[in-house]
């Protein structure tokens, strides 16, 4: 239980650190979005964005696998 809490806390802290560097230190985010609300939105949307990008990267391989399974299945 304690390890799970530490892991979750580490992931959230990492997301906030990455969002802070991206928003405030990169210099590419417009000044009007450089606030606490933008920081929270960026940090809390990172896990969802990571999952979406991972799913998009895996799609071609999954489609090829399904084609192979469909072609080799007797039925």
Secondary structure by P-SEA (a helix, b strand, c coil): caaaaaaaaaaaaaaaaaaaaacccccccccccccaaaaaaaaaaaaaaaaaaaaaaaaaaaaaaaaaaaaaccc
